[in-house]
Amino acid sequence: MEGKENMLGTMPVGRLVLQMSWPVMLSMLMQAIYNLVDSVYVAQVGDDAFLALSYAYPIQTLMVAFCTGTGVAFSAALAQRLGERKMDEAGQTVLHGFLFYGGCWVLFLLFGVLASGLYMDLCTQNPQVAEMGREYLFICCCFSFGICTQFPCERVLQSTGHPSGFMIVQGSGALINLVLDPILIFVFDMGVPGAAVATVIGQISGGIIGLCLVRRIRNQLPVNPRAFRFQRSLAREMGRVAAPAIVMQSMSSLMSMGMNGILNLWSETAVWVLGVYFKVQSFVFMPMFSINNGLIAILSFNYGAKSRSRVSGAIRFGILASLVTALVGLALLWVCAAPLLTVAFNAGEAALALGVPALRMTALAFPVAAVSIACSAAFQSLGRSVDSLVVTLLRQLVLLLPIAFLLVRTLPDYTFLSFLLAELGACVVALVMYARLYRTTISRI
């Protein structure tokens, strides 16, 4: 631990940010590749098939939001007890974590059985799209015990200092999924349900591998299910942390649902294009969020160490690195919008005519978003988490949805500019907040 603390306080800031960011970036990149390739296969089935996945996407991200938010609480409670060397309590925390994830699975199961058809009927009036989406969600939700096993195993491996195990769990599930996708979709002619089956098999496989890896470290972290005793205080502790984390993680799902509904007022082709955007933009935003994650630990440490130069330097480097990433993403999407739509997503004439300018308009938002995301890292690290929440709300809900609704009713061809306009508004607020943070906190270190 001492070596890590020395590294956070002594390694050159730029190299340190990159070193802290790349493991998370690699993990997110694997998931982004899986999401993109999965969608590319489904797009070859037909426009209706990909449209069904576009409508299902917010529910998938909502499931991940519940699992990620629960994981924040689980990791915090487990890491604290491991740091205090209270191994029996750590073992109980692991069992309570699995209990929480079991509750998540029950929620997903109930949605899949009772509400997946109703949700799709609310999304579209196309019965074929609605049926494909219902089948996809039914399978993904009812068999989501795989992802609800995979997530807690990853958190246990992270908290006990086994990042390679975390990568194995994520990578193996994604690889199995990618191999099964073309076999089930095309060879067995299962179409959209085949993509769902490949997804849950990959998740279940990742969960099984995760359980095996957790079992291998039982000497380091003894976990005995037979010794489980429900502790109301521990459950409340985890719940208090999990609830706001789930709300934060769910914003992108709410944004996706809202944008799908707004674009449906224009055309389902616009919803199709939005589905492509969500798959592609992850390759730009995930590196930026990875840099953000790396910054939080660095800024928190050096703020505690009273090193103003390293705090300021890390923020500047984080903004610069995020901006470079965003500009590269902007350039690539601007140049490659047409071949991406035609080659990867089999876009028809109407989708191509709408999609090329739409993707280019959304790409303009990348550099502006980079500044807001880097500022959010500073807010989170220096005790201004409410400021970070405000910026996120502005970016994803408060500004974006009203602007998109106004444009779709007045200038529909420019609806996708709503991303840029919302990011500009949020960025102005973020910079004002950062200037206040610098005057009141950073300059006084």
Secondary structure, 3 states (H helix, E strand, C coil): CHHHHHHHHHCCHHHHHHHHHHHHHHHHHHHHHHHHHHHHHHHHHCHHHHHHHHHHHHHHHHHHHHHHHHHHHHHHHHHHHHHCCCHHHHHHHHHHHHHHHHHHHHHHHHHHHHHHHHHHHHHCCCHHHHHHHHHHHHHHHHCCHHHHHHHHHHHHHHHCCCHHHHHHHHHHHHHHHHHHHHHHHHHCCCHHHHHHHHHHHHHHHHHHHHHHHHHHCCCCCCCCHHHCCCCHHHHHHHHHHHHHHHHHHHHHHHHHHHHHHHHHCCCHHHHHHHHHHHHHHHHHHHHHHHHHHHHHHHHHHHHHCCCHHHHHHHHHHHHHHHHHHHHHHHHHHHHHHHHHHHHHCCCCHHHHHHHHHHHHHHHCCHHHHHHHHHHHHHHHHCCCHHHHHHHHHHHHHHCHHHHHHHHHHHCHHHHHHHHHHHHHHHHHHHHHHHHHHHHHCHHHC
